[in-house]
Structures are given as structure tokens and as C-alpha cells.
Amino acid sequence: MASSSSLTLSQAILSRSTAPRHASSHPPLSIPSFSALKSASSSAAVSVSRRRTRLPVRASAAVETLEKTTDTELVEKSINTIRFLSIDAVEKANSGHPGLPMGCAPMGHILYDEVMKYNPKNPYWFNRDRFVLSAGHGCMLQYALLHLAGYDAVKEEDLKSFRQWGSRTPGHPENFETPGVEVTTGPLGQGIANAVGLALAEKHLAARYNKPDNEIVDHYTYVILGDGCQMEGISNEACSLAGHWGLGKLIAFYDDNHISIDGDTEIAFTESVDTRFEALGWHVIWVKNGNTGYDEIRTAIKEAKAVKDKPTLIKVTTTIGFGSPNKANSYSVHGSALGAKEVEATRKNLGWPFEPFHVPEDVKNHWSRHASEGAAYEAEWNARFAEYEKKYPEEAAELKSIFTGELPAGWEKALPTYTPESPGDATRNLSQQNLNALAKVLPGLLGGSADLASSNMTLLKMFGDFQKNTPEERNVRFGVREHGMGAICNGIALHSPGFIPYCATFFVFTDYMRAAMRISALSEAGVIYVMTHDSIGLGEDGPTHQPIEHLASFRAMPNILMLRPADGNETAGSYKVAVLNRKRPSVLALSRQKLPQLPGTSIEGVEKGGYTISDNSSGNKPDVILIGTGSELEIAAKAADELRKEGKAVRVVSFVSWELFDEQSDEYKESVLPAAVTARVSIEAGSTFGWEKIVGAKGKAIGIDRFGASAPAGKIYKEFGITAEAVIAAAKELC
Amino acid sequence: MASSSSLTLSQAILSRSTAPRHASSHPPLSIPSFSALKSASSSAAVSVSRRRTRLPVRASAAVETLEKTTDTELVEKSINTIRFLSIDAVEKANSGHPGLPMGCAPMGHILYDEVMKYNPKNPYWFNRDRFVLSAGHGCMLQYALLHLAGYDAVKEEDLKSFRQWGSRTPGHPENFETPGVEVTTGPLGQGIANAVGLALAEKHLAARYNKPDNEIVDHYTYVILGDGCQMEGISNEACSLAGHWGLGKLIAFYDDNHISIDGDTEIAFTESVDTRFEALGWHVIWVKNGNTGYDEIRTAIKEAKAVKDKPTLIKVTTTIGFGSPNKANSYSVHGSALGAKEVEATRKNLGWPFEPFHVPEDVKNHWSRHASEGAAYEAEWNARFAEYEKKYPEEAAELKSIFTGELPAGWEKALPTYTPESPGDATRNLSQQNLNALAKVLPGLLGGSADLASSNMTLLKMFGDFQKNTPEERNVRFGVREHGMGAICNGIALHSPGFIPYCATFFVFTDYMRAAMRISALSEAGVIYVMTHDSIGLGEDGPTHQPIEHLASFRAMPNILMLRPADGNETAGSYKVAVLNRKRPSVLALSRQKLPQLPGTSIEGVEKGGYTISDNSSGNKPDVILIGTGSELEIAAKAADELRKEGKAVRVVSFVSWELFDEQSDEYKESVLPAAVTARVSIEAGSTFGWEKIVGAKGKAIGIDRFGASAPAGKIYKEFGITAEAVIAAAKELC
């Protein structure tokens, strides 16, 4: 083992506690010492012009290019450019992860230079191939590739400001910082699940809009994931679905380098990944020499593309930190700069005479064709879309709405409205009315539940199931895979701005998918989270199923809207807000139990976050303000009725979304919650954590600061004191 | 398909959108119609007394019993008793899940009646076999079994109050409500991961304490899990580890009934579970007839026990709702009462003439032996432990501490102490000093990290790795599997009260394991969560890695301690609290960055949650109170120094744990935060959500209510205004 000289304590302990590793699957490492590369060969330029003449290109052309590869010396030089840009940027930042880019540079080069179709001058061109670096810590690989490919977001100065304040090259790939990055990765396993969402989106749109004479939707989704991603449960969830759905245009490269942060993966990861993926319904290929076996990689991609009914996992055995004579194949190259001495040794070892951040002219020249090639791809596609629009105007309008993100005019008129006379219903049922109404007018609305469709009420009745053989349908069956579901929805949302993915489970099980939801918020993916059974009101299933702290936990999360509607109008208002917020996810907390349609609620009220639904005071001076959310707004209203009978001036405020209320003007806030009125009682069947902000030190927050219980809902409400009586008593104490 | 008559809309949609299902793997259902069973046969009584004479029993005996089974008629009658107790309880509650108990009654019967060793009169007997119903919604199966086996917690009246307020038979199995239930399940996948923890605990203790002449630790862990559990990522994580660790005494029954809530599993779950488990290193057996193939089940268990170096998955193909003529094999029997008519039809179909909740005399008689048998098991083991104690007093004392939960006297003296002159350090490093000091005096302390041991600083330096062939060691390598890690630790904690499992990752990745952490809190599992890199202070990794809302999100969760120590003494205090709280998990938020040892901090202070570390005021009337936690306490202290120079009377309060402070007397609280002093400034590098409670409406909370950024830590602190200057400015505005 090359790393034996740098054994840490942890590894030393390991060496006496683990069995000898299987030499067969990972033969002893040998790092070839390359001789210094020659400078630019003229053949590269020739190959560029040859390729240009083949435009316009179609999907099949990308495969053809595999057969006419650039000469190997230039390829190697380009690969080493990627390696050294990564090494240099990490070195300059003195922070980052050089190991993966050094090991994955060959597959990265082949993907971005030989295989993928994209337009560097328009990173948002709809029909581009998507690439996801699921092992996001290796982001310098992607930045180097975007730089070589000519993306404006990653200039030399961006590479030099890697991981610095305000740069476009943050420590992990962030789609909202760097055009050309599709999704936000770093938290392991998210990226591969996002990629499943991207591939789902492509398969769905292709099935829905392609015509025999015009395959207007047609791209691949590529991923690089590492051992860390493979260990995460989310990746198994998402990959099981990818196999189930037969996402043939999803091609994942598994960087099998046998090293994770704690050392050799043998200490915690000895399963057969290949066999597992076969079990999940994937086609599996093993590239044994990912370091220098360029043709092996090319052949594998060709094979992967030929398998159309299954996603493909290409296991690429690589050496982490390839080229570093003393650190390659050890955890020490994973997450730290090499250090000046080792950088020097690596330069010598790989024959790299250049200054830091230098891109040799021939390499630059070779990559320069991507700007014009990409422009041509897009122009050709635009021409095809013009034809499509002429021939299929209706479909074109829908597709355009999806790829531009412009919602069809007047869509909000489809939102149902209710009066106090409308029959009472659970907000989960009202939610389904909204979803079904909106699906007719929003072509990008699709989604489903984690095996709770009939409880979450999320089925779109006019559509069938998105399945392997019916991908044009819009009900997605995620199975009991909440985490994968959330991340897949992030992928769908970020595929095209007009996609409005929704997904559903019980509110308490947001705990299973919170990491994906946080990335929705961070990466500005406007997913709609339809979370039913939102309190002790679900009753008998008991405390494992009853959310308590969940409302507070999302109110504390940045850039996410937590909405808890009380009835039909508020549910419609919540959907209006959720649909409009395409760069901010929404969480809708919905009741299992039936609720009345309350007088005074409105869509407009919801848009303000908090608003008065009834008031018998004057001069903005109620004796007491009662504040409720969701199913407890009814209780607040009942308590107000009683108090008013006793002569009190009572205002009832619905506080459906704290975030939206926070965004209102001070004047508006004062009109709802006047500072002078300190007699305030809130009621919500959840943690009181955070409510002091609303009710103030002199007010009273009625809630639940313990776990729930298994019993009929009414009984729990009573036992926990979530009652009109409790509100009345509290109000009387205060005014 | 028997269910075709009850197709819902969702299934109707499905039927046109999915391919025909594979008849081969699931042949058409046929439900045998049993003739009415005869009453008690005398052979049962004979078999009971036969078995009694074979005591004392050892592990091997449990296998032997498989060869001498009770006559099949009585077995079937017992199985139908289990089915009808479940049906009747769900019917009476008009709520619950009859389908699983009806399908799994045969394996349940064989486990509890023929295979498992337990003492119903002492559910906590240390060396018992553990059983986990991972598919927790089927809890009536377990309640029926506990009832028949003679556990005091589940009398007939308990079955009759299923899912009612205050009952011992809640809607999902809860260890804290029902002695005999090992762990709390319901949220899918948790149970199988808990079981991996239970089996790890057994393997560890056996390796550590067993002697050639006295195998004092020796039990199996059995699980029943369903399709839902199998889809969850957490189960793949935990099962990958179980295979890696070679947990040969873990035997999992996979209830392969092909139905989940949304219908046939074909709609979302077509992977090959068998192959996946083989890939994970498990031994896999398929029982094709789980409904009536009792001998098949028995033989499978025998085979599983014979495989000692791998866990075993027994895939048992069953019919959900077996016996119900119109609802079996459909989702409709999963989660609702059958209804009076179908109950009647099922009684007729299975030949069950009895009243609801009736246990036939011969069945009762047959099961009655478990009380005396169990008492004998325990007595025999107690005798063996007495021998062990005599011969190996040192080991016996340790093991006793683990199985009684009595911490060794004076353990807390091992906690390191610090003075302001001690070198500054990151609290993650101070945490490692504590862990290493405590591991020497706490025999039950063991744990590890999700592939971040060298970042979380969690290695116990005097121990090696817990691995397949070195299970006596105490460093657990979880790989990048946070969710599985948390649930495995729950299993360890609930195996024996003296186990103190800890586990670690970056604080932000609690999002990956939150569902398991909530179950720690709910099920009173005193796991210690060592969460490092607890703020923007981690710097360059950027917003995907920087927690913001996490402190608030745990402060809102019931029964969990959120601790954020500021230096060495506070880290030691946090460990003291965490170790003492065996029925409440603790989350320690620890810094990546170096911090000074502050004057005034103390272990005793931490135990109070909030306390004054410095004060130049008198009469409990400071001009301003500055409140900090963790890495920001230093900033508060610096700001105080400056303000004092300007003549202000300033108190600095460390607010290390809100929960502990809440538990103090009003007098104490007033002595730290006098109501009269409204000039309060808090500083914490996280969400300000909730801080209004502490600083009041007139105070100011300095924090971060947006996502973080990728840059060196100092730069981010400055840009985000988390500085002494900001504290000083705020203080000056207030006083």
C-alpha cells in the first residue's frame, strides 16, 4: 500500500483489527510515471474542424464521437490540466479536496470533451446533457471542466478565488452560484438522487412531447458518485426507483477508489456494490483501469447508451489522488491541500512543467471548439423547436411553459374557492381538490407520495402513473422512500423552471427527508411538500406519527415557506403561494381530521402570512388577540365567540405562514398585531418554541411541549388542553 | 387477484399504466378453508411437560425444540388465536392494522412459542432473545404474542383498550409503555436498524466477556420487517453494516406480502431484495409458503442459526390479511378494521366459533408453560452468572454495570478540568479528551463516527475497531450512514441500560438522522450525539455543511438535551450531563475552530443549563446581560470587557442548554436573568428563532437567519456580523 507510510493512529488501530483486505478486487497500486508530454500536436486542431463539419448533431452523434477520439497525448495533457487546476486551486485556498479530481479527471475529460452535448455560452439551454457531481467535495473537477469548456462562470480568476468570499467557486457545487452546475451537492447521496430526478424529467417530457418526426426532448444525465454516496441510504432509495422506472438515459460513474475519510473502505463498506445494483435493476459495467484506460471508459459509455431500458452504473476503479507519489491512494489526499512539497513531487511525477493555473495552449485550443459546437447544438435545436411549434402548437406551448418557467396566464383562476357554507373537510382533502384543479392548468405539475397516496390525498385523478412503460403520466409512485423522494423532486424542479414537483408523506416523516428539504431551500428548488397528518389530530397512530416540533423546525430553516392552512380558502391560498414561489420550497401542513370552512379566511390573507379573520373591536384596540394556525384556528374562533358573548373585544388572527408575515410592512404588521395589545393567546397543536416572538412576554402560547399519545384525536386534544376552554381561560387571565 | 373487487381509483389508474405483474413470483392466491378445529388435545399438555424436563436449556436447545413441535392442529389454533386477537382489538378500536398480524401469525407463533428464550415475568432479563417488530404498525401481532406468553403488560383488558388513552397497547410498539417491547417502531426501517444495534451489542459483549467455560452472553435477535422497511434507505444502511460485521445471530424475517399502502408493491418496488441482501453479505432463505408452511419456517430458522458468520434474511412469502375471504391480499386490509361483516366472514372461513378476545383453553394451556420455562431460563442464567462472578470478578463487575445500568462509583472524577491558562482548543478536540477519559471508567461507552472519525475526533485511542473478527473492541466504524448509525445506537442503548453509545457526524448532517434521533428522544435511549463543525465556523465547506437552524430544531424537540459548550470545562460538563441522562439523549454541538478556555466556566454551571460566567454589577441589576453559547461565548466575553472599560455593569451568561435552564427553580432563573433587566443581547452563530424567549421583546438576538457561505471562517463571521462590535453596538442601543 502506497499509503502505509502515512498511517494515522486510526489506521494503525485498524491494521490490527481488520482482516487482510481482498487483494483480488483491488490489486496493488502502481502509478505510472509519465514522461513529460510534448507540446500541442497539430492533429488536435484537425480533429476539431472535422467534428465541426458533422453538425447538426443528434443524440446518436454523441456516441459516434467516441470512435474518433483525439490523440492520446493531448487527452492525457488535458486530463493533467484538470488535475493541476484542481491541485493549484486547492493549494491556493489551502482548503479543499484534490483527491477526487485527480482520480476522476479521465472520466471527467471524456464526458465534457467527447461525450456531452452542452452550450457553454448558455448553461440553461433546455436540451443539454445534465451532469451531476454527487461526490460534491470534488467540485474542483467540475470547475476545471467548466473552465476548459468555456463557461463564463468559471474564469481563471474564479479558479483562483476557490472557496473565497463571494466567489463563483464555492467549496461544494452550488447551482445558485455557478451557472453550469445543475444541482447543489456535497451532502452525500443527494446528487445521485437529484440525477434520478433529472432523468425522470427527461423521460417524462420525451414521452409526453416527442413526435415520430421530431424528438424534441432528448438528453442524457451523467453522474459521478463515490463510495460515500454509495453508503448513504438515500442513494439506494433513488437507485431502486431508477431501476424500477428503467431510466435508460441515466449513466452513473461510480468512482471506486476504495478510500473514504476514515481510510480504506474495507473498514465499513465490504458489500458488493455491483451485485446490489444488479438487484436494483441496473446495467453494471466495470472499468478496471479508470486511471489510464481511456478507451475502456469510452467503450463503457457506448455500452451504457446501447442499453435503453435500464440505467447504467459504470464502476470505474481509480486511484484517489492519482499522480501524487506519496499521497495517492490514501485518505490524506481526500480533503486537504497536498502541500507545496507534494505538489512539486506530483508535477515531477506527471511531467508537468507549468506554472499554477496554467492551461497549455494546445489544450486550450482543443477545448475552444465547444463554444461554437455548443452554439450550433442549440441553434439546431431551436430550429427543430420552431418546426415543432408550427406543427404541434398546443404541445409546444406546454413544453415552452415548462422550459421557460412562465406559468400559463390566468392559471390561478383554477384555484377552488369556498364559503362558510361549503362542506367542512380535512385540509388534506382540500389539498387534493387544489392539486387536481391545478394539474389541468399547470403543465409542469407532477408528483406523488411515499406510499401514502390514499392518505395524503395526492392522486391526480385525470392522470395515470408515471411508470417504466407509461412515463408520460404524472402520478409518481415513490414507494416508502421519503429521502429519495425529496431529492428526486429537487432534480425535477431544477431540470426546468416550469416543473412544479410535489411530494407527500406524513408531516412527522419530514424527519426522513429533511436533508433533501434543506437542499430544496438552499438550491432554490420550488418543490411543494404536501405534508398531511400534521398534529396529534391524527389520533391513534400515536407519538411516533404525531409531529410536535416540526412546525418550529421549518420556521427556523432559511428560504422555505412553512404553511399551515385552516380550511379551503387557506389551502387554496397556500397552493397559490407555493406555485408562485418557484425559487423557494413550500411545506404545507395539512390535517387528517375534518375542519369547518371558517368565515373570514381568504387566499389574499394567506398571501400576507398572518391576517385578521374576525374582530369585534374598534380603533385597532382589541382586548385580546387570539392567534391560531391550521386546525386550531377553529378553536380560536370558537373561543372568540364565547368571549364576545361576555362582552370582550376579540380579534382572531390566522397565522398561516410566519415567513410571509415577516415580509409584510411594519404598518401591516401593526394593523394585525398592534404593539399596544399585549394580551395575546396563541393556540397550535405543536411545540410552543418560537411563539414568544408572536405573543410576547406577557402573552400565552398554548401548545404541546411533550410527545403525543395514542388515542382518538378528540381525547388527546382534551387531555393536552388544546381546547377553546383553555384559550378562554388564558384570555381572561390576560385581559 | 382476490383484491380485484376492491380496486380503488388509484389501482384502476395503475391497472392501465403498469405492465402485467409477474405471475411466476407471486402465484394466484388460494386461501384454504379450514374446518373447525377440535378442542384441546391432550398431546399438547404432554409436550409441555416434556419440554420442562429438558431444562436447564442452553442456546443449542432452542434449535432442538424445532424438532419436537406441538401437533399441527394446536399450532394452527394458536395461530388463529393470534389472528383473531388482532382482528378483535383492531375492530374494537376501529383503528389499526390487522393485515400484518393475520399474515405473520405463523412466524410469530413459531418464534414466541418454539424458538425464543425469554422470561415473561421479567421482560428485562439480560440474556433474553430480542424481538423487534420493524413493521411496527402490525403491533397487534406482538401484543397478542406477549399476551399469550404471559407478559403482565398485556392482559386481556389491555388488548381491549388497544389504541386508547393511557393504555399499554398503543398504536405502534413503544418500549416505554409496554415491557416486553424492546424498541419503539412504526417509522419504517428504524426497527431493523435497531435490531442491528441489538445484535451488535450481543456480539460485542459476548466477545468481551464470554469465557471458554462460561458463555454468559448468548442470545439471538429476531426481526420482522415488511416491504415498507425494505424500501427505506436506513434499512439498507444498517443491513450493509450487519453484513460487514457478520452478525450471525441476527435473524430477520422479511414479510414478503407484496402489498403496501398504495397497492401492489409492483408499482414502486420491483428490485430483487434477495439479491440485494446477498450483495450486502447476508445469508438468504426463501420460505415460499409463509401462510401454512410451518415446517418450512422452522427449517429456515434452523438453517439461519447454523450460519454463524452472516446475518440471515428469511424471506417469508405471506398473504396480508390471511383468512379474510374478501380483503386478503389487498391494501384494504393493511390499515383499517375489517368491519363486522368481514370479521364474520373471516371467522367462518377460518372456522373460529369463539367470542371476541377469547383464547381457547387448550391454547392458553399450551402457552402457560412459558412462565415457568422463562423463570427457569433466568434462574439457570443467574446461577451461571454467580459462577462467572466468582471466577472473573473484574469482568463480572463491568458486565453487571452494563446490564444493571449502575455507573461505576466515582466515574465523574475522570472528567478533565481546565483553567483559563489551559491551552485553547476546538471543543471537538476537548470532546475527544473527554471520550477517552470516560472510556476508561465507563465500561458501556462505545461508539464512533459516520466516516468522520478524524474530523469529529471520536476515536478511543486505547481501543481498536469493532469489526467482524474483533468485536470486543469499542470504536465503531459506521461508514457514511448517519441514519443507520443513529438507529443502531438506539438499539445498543436499549439493549442494556449501562450501554452509553455515542455517534458522530457534522452537526448539519443531523438532518440525515433526525428520524432516529427523535426516536432516541421518544424511546428514552440515552445516546450521545457528538456533532462537530457546529456553525459557519467550519468555513470553506460552505452552506451545505454549515448548520443554521439546527440548534433551534433540537431545542424544539421534546426529551432531548441540546448542549453547546464553549470550552473545556463546558465540554466536560456536557459529557457529565450526557452520561447521567440515560433516559434522554444528548446532542453536543462542538466547534471545528479553536476556542479559548474562558474564566468562569464550570461543569456545575453546565448542569444548570444557563449561568453567569462574569459580572461586574451588583444587586442583581446589571446594565445589560450578554448571552452566548458555544463558540460565541468568547465573543460575548470580549464585548463585556470593552463595555466594562466604558463603565457599564455587564453580566455574561453562558446558555449552554435551554432545556436544563428551564428545569431550574424560578429563583435560580431570576438570579441569572432578572426580569427587571430587559437590556439583553444574545449572540449565537445560528438561527435567532426562539431567542425572543430569552432576550425578550426589548432585547436583541444576534444570529444568522440565512444560509451560510463558502469562505474562511473569520471572513464569514465578519460579513455576517457575528462579532464583538455588533454585540457592543446592540448593548449600547439598549442601555
Interface residues (C-beta under 8 A of the other chain):
Chain A: T8 L9 S10 I13 L14 R16 S17 T18 A19 A93 S95 G96 G136 R163 Q164 W165 G166 S167 P170 G171 H172 E174 T184 T185 G186 P187 L188 G189 D227 G228 C229 M231 E232 G233 I234 S235 N236 E237 S240 L241 G243 H244 S260 I261 D262 T265 I267 A268 F269 T270 E271 S272 V273 D274 T275 R276 E278 A279 L280 G281 Y331 S449 D451 L452 A453 S454 S455 L459 K461 F463 G464 D465 Q467 K468 N469 T470 E473 N475 R477 F478 G479 V480 R481 E482 H483 G484 V508 F509 D511 Y512 R514 A515 R518 I519 A521 L522 G539 E540 D541 G542 P543 T544 H545 I548 E549 A552 S553 R555 A556 M557 P558 N559 S687 F689 G690 E692 K693 G696 A697 D705 R706 F707 A709 S710 A711 P712 K715 I716 E719
Chain B: T8 L9 S10 I13 L14 R16 S17 T18 A19 A93 S95 G96 G136 R163 Q164 W165 G166 S167 P170 G171 H172 E174 T184 T185 G186 P187 L188 G189 D227 G228 C229 M231 E232 G233 I234 S235 N236 E237 S240 L241 G243 H244 S260 I261 D262 T265 I267 A268 F269 T270 E271 S272 V273 D274 T275 R276 E278 A279 L280 G281 Y331 S449 D451 L452 A453 S454 S455 L459 K461 F463 G464 D465 Q467 K468 N469 T470 E473 N475 R477 F478 G479 V480 R481 E482 H483 G484 V508 F509 D511 Y512 R514 A515 R518 I519 A521 L522 G539 E540 D541 G542 P543 T544 H545 I548 E549 A552 S553 R555 A556 M557 P558 N559 S687 F689 G690 E692 K693 G696 A697 D705 R706 F707 A709 S710 A711 P712 K715 I716 E719
